[in-house]
Amino acid sequence: MKSSLKNSSILITGGTGSFGKSFIKRILKENQDIGRLVIFSRDELKQSEMQEVYPSNKYPKIRFFIGDIRDLDRLKRAFNNIDYVIHAAALKQVPTAEYNPTEFIKTNIIGSQNIIEAAIDQKVKKVIALSTDKAASPINLYGATKLCADKLFIAANNYVGLNKLTFSVVRYGNVLGSRGSIIPNFLQNSKSGILNVTDQRMTRFNITLDEAINMVMFALKKSIGGEIYVPKIPSYRILDLAKSIGPNCKINLIGIRSGEKIHEEMISASDSFNTIDIGKYFIILPTLNTKIISKYKKYFSVKKFKENSSYNSGTNPIFLTINEIRKLIKLNIDKNFKPF
């Protein structure tokens, strides 16, 4: 991966978020010969805080670009002389989306189309867009906007013209400890002795930030356009998560929230017919594209995904135990973590 990024320029939208910060740290550590790294986001405070971590006199290759993906002209300016775009910017909170649907449509759908238009116009080489398990068989507005964005990025490969530009998507589950997620919430609320759980049957996929970054780096290196990458990752039961953090806490069942699923899905039964298994990842293809499959067969043992089946957090054969969840929290979130 180091050689492929030598003297290259990378821009990450939403670069001040949880993923963006970790991705930037990894890139700087492993690709010191990178040409330029641009952090694009609309939050000037977070950019100011990041500039304190990466001052220009020590990190001259980093650039900070204030802008909103809703603004096509600003994106075109930001994408000038950019080789690779990692699209991580999105509105993500499920309950917020249910009450503010048009705002999510403007950012997650129209903003994604703006990314596509700017990338084509500025002759970017590759775009990797971040998706979510909620985009598979969505029942909430957030998931629907992300499914629409996924479709836009995949379809964009059909009209790049003579540009050698490709668009691919990476789709994964809950990122362990990401901003606004359930684990930081449980860690904070466990101090009160009460943990609010929406439904005791609930399960979720789990991925660490390092694993998410690994998948994006894999897509940067291997994708040829039109793929949706899905990782093979474990699930956890929401009650096991609560017990791992607050074993002595009272569990308060508050009922499922608007737009929330009992189990999440990353590959729907409908997508199963166009999905292949390359070992570490599943790949959803627009169709069973022989060109893409033949390329992957050069490097991996390719198998067909079981037809008419789904990849679901509730039926996933791999579940984290309470002790495994504790270890992951200690390793990835809070090294001083001890269950209350």
Number of C-alpha atoms within 10 A of each C-alpha: 12 12 10 11 20 14 14 17 21 25 25 25 25 24 28 26 18 16 22 23 15 16 22 20 12 14 18 15 9 11 17 13 15 19 17 20 22 21 23 27 23 17 16 14 10 14 19 14 11 16 15 10 11 16 12 13 7 9 14 12 17 21 15 20 21 13 21 19 25 18 14 19 14 16 24 17 13 21 25 15 14 21 22 24 23 21 22 21 25 22 18 17 13 18 15 15 21 15 12 13 14 12 13 24 21 17 21 26 23 20 22 26 20 20 24 21 17 21 28 24 13 18 20 23 16 25 28 25 26 23 25 23 24 27 26 24 18 20 14 19 26 28 23 20 27 28 21 17 25 28 16 17 25 20 16 20 19 12 10 18 9 8 15 12 21 24 27 25 29 22 25 25 24 19 21 21 22 16 13 11 13 18 19 17 14 19 21 12 16 21 14 12 13 16 24 17 19 17 17 17 12 19 24 23 27 22 19 19 20 16 15 21 18 14 20 23 16 15 22 20 14 13 23 18 23 25 26 28 26 25 20 19 20 16 25 22 21 19 17 19 22 26 21 22 26 23 16 14 19 15 18 13 12 12 11 14 11 15 15 16 17 15 17 26 25 26 24 18 19 14 21 20 18 18 27 21 20 18 12 11 16 23 24 24 21 15 13 14 12 9 9 16 17 12 13 18 12 9 10 14 10 16 14 15 21 15 13 11 14 19 23 21 26 20 14 18 11 14 20 18 15 18 14 14 21 20 17 16 23 15 12 13 16 15 11 9 14 14 17 15
